[in-house]
Amino acid sequence: MNDIAAITFGIFMIVSGAAHFLFPAYMRRLIPSWMTGLLPPLLGRVEFLVVASGVADIVVGGLILVPQARAVGGWAAAGLVMTYLVCHVDALTRSFNDHPRRLGGPTVRLAVNLGYIAWAIAIGWTAA
């Protein structure tokens, strides 16, 4: 993967992480309510999950920007974005069951995130 594509993705991850702090209400809506019930009380707070995932996005984005850490950052970003698929699959399932006409948003988010995973894997693979 060329440097420009890796740097672009690294910056994207950092901006995505910053968005968790700039638009926390939107990010909270992406987290399924059942997910917070599976975690210990401190970790189960939606706000904690928003902050933690925002910090994680920023950290992996930073790793991707450092050539010596790019492979680790790429693989870490792929794993991180894979965890976000749970939220998008949940939204798609809920839309399918409750609002079949509203499948577009969750479907697009799921497809785009699969593209991000492929991009991150390409970075991790080629930087190694």
C-alpha positions as CSV (number, residue, x, y, z in Angstrom):
1,M,0.0,0.0,0.0
2,N,1.5,3.3,-0.9
3,D,2.2,6.0,1.7
4,I,-0.5,8.3,0.6
5,A,-3.3,5.7,1.0
6,A,-2.0,4.7,4.4
7,I,-1.6,8.3,5.6
8,T,-5.1,9.1,4.3
9,F,-6.5,6.2,6.3
10,G,-4.5,7.2,9.4
11,I,-5.9,10.7,9.2
12,F,-9.4,9.3,8.6
13,M,-9.1,7.2,11.8
14,I,-8.0,10.2,13.8
15,V,-10.8,12.3,12.5
16,S,-13.3,9.5,13.2
17,G,-11.9,9.3,16.7
18,A,-12.3,13.0,17.2
19,A,-15.9,12.7,16.0
20,H,-16.7,10.6,19.0
21,F,-16.0,13.6,21.2
22,L,-17.5,16.2,18.8
23,F,-20.8,14.3,18.2
24,P,-21.2,11.9,21.2
25,A,-25.0,11.8,20.9
26,Y,-24.8,10.3,17.4
27,M,-22.1,7.8,18.5
28,R,-24.3,6.8,21.5
29,R,-27.2,6.0,19.2
30,L,-25.0,3.5,17.3
31,I,-24.3,1.4,20.4
32,P,-27.0,-1.3,20.9
33,S,-28.7,-1.1,24.3
34,W,-28.1,-4.8,24.9
35,M,-24.4,-4.4,24.5
36,T,-24.0,-2.2,27.6
37,G,-25.8,-4.8,29.7
38,L,-23.1,-7.4,28.9
39,L,-20.3,-5.4,30.5
40,P,-19.4,-4.5,34.1
41,P,-21.2,-1.3,35.3
42,L,-18.3,1.1,34.6
43,L,-17.7,-0.4,31.2
44,G,-21.4,-0.7,30.5
45,R,-21.9,3.0,30.4
46,V,-22.5,4.1,26.8
47,E,-20.5,7.2,27.4
48,F,-17.5,5.1,28.4
49,L,-17.8,3.0,25.2
50,V,-18.0,6.2,23.1
51,V,-14.9,7.7,24.7
52,A,-12.9,4.4,24.6
53,S,-13.7,3.8,21.0
54,G,-12.8,7.4,20.1
55,V,-9.5,7.1,21.9
56,A,-8.8,3.7,20.2
57,D,-9.6,5.3,16.7
58,I,-7.1,8.1,17.4
59,V,-4.4,5.7,18.7
60,V,-4.6,3.3,15.7
61,G,-4.7,6.3,13.3
62,G,-1.6,7.6,14.9
63,L,0.1,4.3,14.6
64,I,-0.7,4.1,10.9
65,L,0.9,7.6,10.4
66,V,4.3,6.3,11.8
67,P,6.0,4.2,9.1
68,Q,7.7,1.9,11.7
69,A,4.3,1.2,13.4
70,R,2.2,1.2,10.3
71,A,1.8,-2.6,10.1
72,V,0.6,-2.8,13.7
73,G,-1.7,0.2,13.2
74,G,-3.2,-1.3,10.1
75,W,-4.0,-4.7,11.7
76,A,-5.2,-2.9,14.9
77,A,-7.5,-0.7,12.8
78,A,-8.9,-3.8,11.0
79,G,-9.6,-5.5,14.3
80,L,-11.1,-2.3,15.8
81,V,-13.4,-1.7,12.8
82,M,-14.5,-5.3,12.9
83,T,-15.8,-4.8,16.5
84,Y,-17.9,-1.9,15.1
85,L,-19.7,-4.4,12.8
86,V,-21.7,-5.6,15.7
87,C,-23.4,-2.2,16.0
88,H,-24.1,-2.0,12.3
89,V,-25.4,-5.6,12.0
90,D,-27.6,-4.9,15.0
91,A,-29.0,-1.7,13.4
92,L,-29.6,-3.6,10.2
93,T,-31.4,-6.4,12.1
94,R,-33.6,-3.9,14.0
95,S,-34.4,-2.0,10.8
96,F,-35.3,-5.2,9.0
97,N,-37.7,-6.2,11.8
98,D,-39.1,-2.8,12.8
99,H,-38.7,-0.5,9.8
100,P,-38.1,-2.5,6.5
101,R,-38.2,0.8,4.5
102,R,-35.2,2.1,6.5
103,L,-32.6,-0.5,5.5
104,G,-30.5,1.9,3.5
105,G,-28.6,3.6,6.3
106,P,-27.5,0.5,8.1
107,T,-26.8,-1.4,4.9
108,V,-24.5,1.4,3.6
109,R,-22.8,1.7,7.0
110,L,-22.1,-2.0,7.1
111,A,-20.8,-2.0,3.5
112,V,-18.6,1.0,4.1
113,N,-17.1,-0.5,7.2
114,L,-16.3,-3.7,5.3
115,G,-14.4,-1.4,2.9
116,Y,-12.5,0.2,5.8
117,I,-11.6,-3.3,7.1
118,A,-10.2,-4.2,3.7
119,W,-8.2,-0.9,3.5
120,A,-6.8,-1.5,7.0
121,I,-5.8,-5.1,6.2
122,A,-4.1,-3.9,3.0
123,I,-2.1,-1.4,5.1
124,G,-1.1,-4.0,7.7
125,W,-0.3,-6.5,5.0
126,T,1.9,-4.3,2.8
127,A,3.6,-2.4,5.7
128,A,4.9,-5.6,7.3
